[in-house]
Amino acid sequence: MMKIAVTGSCGFVGSHLIKRLRELDADIIELDIKNGIDITDWGQVQAAGKFDVMFHLAAKSYVPDSYKYARDFYCSNIIGTANALELCRIHKAKMIFVSSYVYGAPRYLPIDEKHPVAAFNPYAQTKIIGEQLCEGYNRDFDVPVVILRPFNIYGKGQNENFLIPTIIKQAKTGKILLKDAAPRRDIVYIDDVVDLLIRAMEYNQTSYEIFNVGTGVSYSVGELTDMIVGLFGSSIEVKFEGEKRKNEIPDVKADISKAKKLFNWEPKVTVHQGLQRLVGGCK
């Protein structure tokens, strides 16, 4: 039986992944600040013990905070990734690194993995540097690496600061106030992301591979709001202020053909089904 290390095991993606791994009777090492293990502290990380595969999920991820607390983001996301990779090198283990949308303003749609990367906020910058570290450890130390680039994940347990939880939370009050209805996003449900993580774990390779994680379809903030309001089935006041975020990207769509081809993976949960699962527990 493989031993699997998971950093950020108590986080949004981590908690869902841990649940699935337990269903598979996996031998798991959990590395999370809530369990007293700081991924940026090499002394604490070293005590993890030997493992075969690491899912590196631990990261600060709320983009607006990356402008306020840039140093914290760089320390956590870059030093944490370097420590995780060094552990993989020591134990001759495979690294599965969950990155993010790192493409900046799209030059074409849908966006494939060959699209140039471009940091457009401090958080994205930390993820690009993390990917470069992964590439270096594969090149210099033969650490097998699979990088997943999720576009926008949503699902149960997500921080209320993110878009979908924010809309649902406000809908419960009968009033929704948002900044901009126009931006379009490719959103993917957490269960489909976990399914891909498991397939990446089982993927037998020694190389450095990158995979997009999305659906290939984008929805505007306004469309998502309308869907959520419709699922509540009650009168909800909706208002958009028309305020655009700094470096806002108007539209993104993922090309997921590589994951389909190599992992035989594609999302099973439609946006309507995913939103229905979330709203169903709120009514």
Residue pairs with C-beta under 8 A, 6 or more apart in sequence:
1 25
1 26
1 27
2 26
2 27
2 52
2 53
2 201
3 27
3 28
3 29
3 50
3 51
3 52
3 53
4 21
4 26
4 27
4 28
4 29
4 51
4 52
4 53
4 54
4 55
4 201
5 28
5 29
5 31
5 48
5 51
5 53
5 54
5 55
5 87
5 93
6 14
6 17
6 18
6 21
6 28
6 29
6 30
6 31
6 54
6 55
6 57
7 14
7 31
7 32
7 39
7 54
7 55
7 56
7 57
7 58
7 80
7 84
8 14
8 31
8 32
8 39
8 56
8 57
8 58
8 59
9 15
9 17
9 18
9 28
9 30
9 31
9 32
9 35
9 57
10 30
10 32
10 33
10 34
10 35
11 32
11 57
11 58
12 153
12 155
12 157
12 158
12 159
12 190
13 57
13 98
13 153
13 190
13 193
13 194
13 197
14 32
14 55
14 57
14 58
15 157
16 155
16 156
16 157
16 190
16 191
16 193
16 194
17 55
17 57
17 194
17 197
18 28
18 30
20 194
20 197
20 198
21 28
21 198
22 28
24 198
29 48
29 49
29 51
30 37
31 37
31 39
31 45
31 48
31 58
32 58
33 39
33 58
36 44
37 44
37 45
37 48
38 44
38 45
39 45
39 58
39 76
39 79
39 80
39 83
39 84
40 75
40 76
40 79
40 80
40 83
42 83
42 86
45 83
45 84
45 87
46 87
48 87
50 91
51 87
51 91
51 93
52 91
52 93
52 94
53 93
53 94
53 96
53 201
54 84
54 87
54 88
54 93
54 94
54 95
54 96
55 96
55 98
55 197
55 201
56 80
56 81
56 84
56 85
56 95
56 96
56 97
56 98
57 98
58 76
58 80
58 84
59 76
59 77
59 80
59 98
59 126
59 127
60 66
60 69
60 72
60 73
60 76
60 77
60 123
61 100
61 123
62 123
62 159
62 161
62 162
63 121
63 123
63 124
64 161
65 73
66 73
66 121
66 122
66 123
66 126
67 121
67 122
67 246
70 122
73 122
73 123
73 126
74 122
74 125
74 126
77 123
77 126
77 127
77 129
77 130
78 126
78 129
78 130
78 133
81 97
81 129
81 130
81 133
81 134
82 133
84 95
84 97
85 95
85 133
85 134
85 137
85 143
87 93
88 94
88 95
88 137
88 143
89 137
89 141
89 143
93 143
94 143
94 144
94 145
94 146
94 201
95 134
95 137
95 143
95 144
95 145
95 146
96 145
96 146
96 147
96 148
96 197
96 200
96 201
97 130
97 131
97 134
97 145
97 146
97 147
97 148
98 148
98 150
98 197
99 127
99 130
99 131
99 147
99 148
99 149
99 150
100 123
100 124
100 127
100 149
100 150
101 124
101 149
101 150
101 151
101 152
101 252
102 117
102 118
102 119
102 124
102 127
102 128
102 131
102 149
103 111
103 115
103 116
103 117
103 118
103 252
104 116
104 117
104 118
104 119
104 120
104 124
104 249
105 118
105 120
105 249
106 115
106 249
106 251
106 252
107 115
107 116
108 115
109 251
109 252
109 253
110 216
110 253
110 254
110 255
111 212
111 252
111 253
111 254
111 255
112 212
112 255
112 257
112 258
113 149
113 210
113 211
113 212
113 255
113 258
117 128
117 131
119 125
119 128
120 247
120 249
121 246
121 247
131 147
131 210
134 143
134 145
134 147
134 208
135 145
135 208
137 143
137 145
138 144
138 145
138 207
138 208
139 208
142 206
144 205
144 206
144 207
144 208
145 207
145 208
145 209
146 200
146 203
146 205
146 209
146 210
146 211
147 208
147 209
147 210
147 211
148 193
148 196
148 197
148 200
148 211
148 213
149 210
149 211
149 212
149 213
150 188
150 193
150 213
150 214
151 185
151 186
151 187
151 188
151 212
151 213
151 214
151 252
151 254
152 163
152 185
152 186
152 187
152 188
152 214
153 187
153 188
153 189
153 190
153 193
153 213
154 162
154 163
154 164
154 165
154 187
154 188
154 189
154 190
154 274
154 278
155 189
155 190
155 191
155 274
155 277
155 278
156 190
156 277
156 278
156 281
157 190
158 164
158 165
158 190
159 165
160 166
160 169
163 185
163 221
163 224
164 187
164 224
164 228
164 275
164 278
165 278
166 178
167 176
167 178
167 224
167 225
167 228
168 228
168 278
168 279
168 282
170 176
170 177
170 178
171 228
171 229
171 232
171 236
171 279
171 282
172 282
174 234
174 235
174 236
174 237
175 236
175 237
175 238
175 239
176 225
176 229
176 236
176 237
176 238
176 239
177 239
177 241
178 221
178 225
178 238
178 239
178 240
178 241
179 240
179 241
179 242
179 243
179 244
179 245
180 221
180 240
180 241
180 242
180 243
180 244
180 245
180 248
181 220
181 221
181 222
181 225
181 240
182 220
182 221
182 222
182 250
183 220
183 221
183 245
183 248
183 249
183 250
183 251
184 218
184 219
184 220
184 221
184 250
184 251
184 252
185 218
185 219
185 220
185 221
185 224
185 252
186 214
186 215
186 216
186 217
186 218
186 252
186 253
186 254
187 214
187 215
187 219
187 224
187 271
187 274
188 213
188 214
188 215
188 267
189 267
189 269
189 271
189 273
189 274
189 277
191 268
191 269
192 267
192 268
192 269
193 213
195 265
195 268
196 211
196 213
196 259
196 263
196 265
199 263
199 264
199 265
200 211
200 263
203 209
203 262
203 263
209 262
211 256
211 258
211 259
211 262
211 263
212 254
212 255
212 256
212 258
212 259
213 254
213 256
213 259
214 253
214 254
214 256
214 267
215 254
215 256
215 267
215 271
216 253
216 254
216 255
216 256
217 253
217 271
218 251
218 252
218 253
219 227
219 271
221 240
222 240
224 271
224 275
225 238
227 271
227 272
227 275
228 275
228 279
229 236
229 238
231 275
231 276
231 279
231 280
232 279
232 282
232 283
233 283
256 265
256 266
256 267
259 265
259 266
260 266
269 277
